[in-house]
Amino acid sequence: MESLGYLVEGLGTALQPYNLLFALIGCLIGTAVGVLPGVGPTAATAMLIPMTIALDPIAAIIMLSAIYYGAQYGGTITSVLINTPGEVASAVTCIDGYQMAKRGRAATALAVSAVGSFIGGTIASFGLVLLAIPLTSMALKFGPPEFFALMVFGLTLVVGLGGKSLKRAVIAACLGLLIGLVGIDPVAGEPRFTFGMPELLDGLDFVPVLMGLFGVSEILLNLSGGGGAKGPQRVAKRTEWRVIGRAMPAIGRGTGLGFLLGLVPGIGAAVPTYLSYALERKVSRHPERFGQGAVEGVAGPETANNSYASASMIPLFTLGIPGSATLAVLMGAFLMNGLSPGPLLFSEHPDFAWAVIASFYVGNIILIVLNLPLIPMWVQILKVPYKVLYPLILVMAVVGSIALRGEVFDAGVMLFFGLVGVACRRLDIPLAPISLTLILGPMIEKSLRQSLSLSQGDFSIFFNRPISLTLMVLSVVVIGVFALNLVRGDSRVESEA
């Protein structure tokens, strides 16, 4: 009850016209940043920090936070309409969101995303108020072994992203892992698969790779008229509001999953979306619809994305631990304003802390009020002639990939993986496992080697700690269930023959 009282006071501060204005500005900038492929909330936040020095600290952090969670929705727009993820967390939305657009259901996909984002962000913000300290203490129990077990569990779900062929899913997963190995060895410090190219020492950035695999490959296939690619319908149907009601269970699951993963620093915004997609496919009575325009494939990941964005603030506010690159930049903004995130923030600066937390509610309302009415406008993009639209998309993608690190090399990476994406589509190799293992691979390697360093090479460290043991058992169960279903399917085919 005490927390709710503080929240009410914080709402009074957040709703002051001055602070409300900067919440609106942050939401607008965040949405625009999400729409522009490759820019991302991290770069936008870093570039705008110097401009906030003259602002009141509360207004400055409210605006920067709004950019962070506003970008989560903005990236959905390009994923659905042109199959080009605006940022990494939106890549999985391309799988079903773009298929919905191709069937004239772009407005429905964007509406489901907006509603799911609002629900996930609002509930996670409420959890931030009520459960921050006890849940964060649980998250502190996650060491390298627990983190490794969690990533392995996520990797087992790759079988749910591979479509009908396990062999092709494994091929795709191995390809993603190989791509993730490029760069400096995290322990030995030796370069791997860099071929003497200094640009590869930092590894391959996710954004150019994913833009190439999904966006550029789609454009190349459409221009060549091959591979079964087909652009979206010229006139999109109206929003099917009844479909949103059917997506509510997926929205609920995405909210819970995103919130729990947001408590663990270092997960990254992409992991909850992929795990949510795999979860929805597992629990669906019709998994064959996924990849063909299943609304749950949009609702779950997009909800998990925004739920994660709000929940990831919990470790930052209560422990001073940033869970992502964007939050690390945001923490720098805290320090620039003379504020230190952590347990003392709530006792020394309660007016600031609760005003910023209350602004999350305000920001989510602003986003849904902005984005739902704008859906018809966004859908008009589909009416632009392809001979105009595709060059524009390519220009945006090239500029976005270069702006990421200021390297022209990244544009070449994006175009190269566009060709890889074309080859994979023609060979019917799914792209989702590639993108998932590309993200999880470096995390798995780092946590594995840290764990073995702690145990001096003893693998039992993963089985003598309760959390890691539970996650490892769950991974075995998932693999066992999938293998059993595979055997049953083979035996059914033989009996029919």
Secondary structure, 3 states (H helix, E strand, C coil): CHHHHHHHHHHHHHCCHHHHHHHHHHHHHHHHHHHCCCCHHHHHHHHHHHHHCCCCHHHHHHHHHHHHHHHHHHHHHHHHHHCCCCCHHHCCHHHHHHHHHHCCCHHHHHHHHHHHHHHHHHHHHHHHHHHHHHHHHHHCCCCHHHHHHHHHHHHHHHHHCCCCCHHHHHHHHHHHHHHHCCEECCCCCCEECCCCCHHHCCCCCHHHHHHHHHHHHHHHHHHHCCCCCCCCCCCCCCCCHHHHHHCHHHHHHHHHHHHHHHCCCCCCCHHHHHHHHHHHHHHCCCHHHCCCCCCHHHHHHHHHHHHHHHHCHHHHHHHCCCCCHHHHHHHHHHHHCCCCCCCCHHHHCHHHHHHHHHHHHHHHHHHHHHHHHHHHHHHHHHHCCHHHHHHHHHHHHHHHHHHHHCCCHHHHHHHHHHHHHHHHHHCCCCCHHHHHHHHHHHHHHHHHHHHHHHHCCCHHHHCCCHHHHHHHHHHHHHHHHHHHHHHHHHHHHHHHC
